């Protein structure tokens, strides 16, 4: 497997000939809808065959937001062979200890069809946002926690889940230790039932980091309690903020360096985005949010507007600007084969457990080819 960066004037046919492969294989590997419209700076995966670098064993997870449709099965089944887990996002806890059900039967079936273990994500989301008040209510009462965990276990039995992923966010700093205690209770109950317990962690760079997203997430404690943790190493560039890379490698590496100092590397899953954003310029704080784009859509946008894709060496991320039919300038940051490979190199360098994707069903065929080339994904 090779990564080729398109130069001006190059064609799929010329690139394929240079590597001694069939042009149809290059088209298929990169899912090129218009192979005669390449963009300078575009990264292509070239399936060259021949001897490959030895693959490192790793685990891979992907979050999915099911909608109760047949499409859920198709989307998950298409990539489940490359995944250890598929995490159903999300089951919401209520103040009375009940759990809001999720229409995920089709997504769970798709996971099993590809040999991936379905995982249940439990959150403190209320009214479409993470609620510190709801989190505090659960963490303040052991009786309520027992009801929550009892209901979780019943759902896990009924729906065939193999593990629980707890994703409580925006907790108050004072709830740091109560959250740790809740996780200890959850781990005891999960392990007694033969399930795994994992957590989702904000991307911290030090134990002293302040802010509503960080202070209640105790890396050393999660490293002791959970079977593994997903680091949410994305959203530096986010839809409501100014244009920048979603997961800049320099920022991701800062988080990884702290994480491996605070918890066992074998328990760390590095988060990876399957998406990018398209911002309308000039950026105005509080103005319209950026639009989510897939890597496929991003390269098609660049081709349509005949602009060059540039690659930033610090963030190890591609971007470009274009002008829409209304004369408005846009800036797009996304992921490509180069940015994915750079992140996989971090996983291997630090001996991490693996990677976790946010989120299906965003299309990114290059990622799955590179995942297969770099890692031997473990199955349960």
Buried (B, 14 or more C-beta within 10 A) or exposed (E): BBBBBBEEEBBBBEBBEEBEBEBEBBBEBBEBEEBEBBBBBBBBBBBBEEEEEEBBEBBBBBBBBBBEEEBBBBBBBBBBBBBBBBBBBBBBBBEEBEBEEBEBEBBBBBBBBBBBBBBBBBBBBBEEEBBBEBBBBBBEBEEBBEBBBEBBBEBBEEBEBBBBBBBBBBBBEEBBEBBBBBBBBBBEBBEEEEBBBBBBBBBBBEEEBEEBBBBBBBBEBBBBBBBBBBBBBBBBBEBEBBBBBBBBBEBBBBBBEBBBEBBBBEBBBBBBBBBBBBBBEEBEEEEEEBBBBBBBBBBBBBBEBEBEBEBBEEBBBBBBBBEEEEEEEBBBBBBBBBBBBBBBEBBBEBEBBBBBBBBBBBBBBBBBBBBBBBBEBEEE
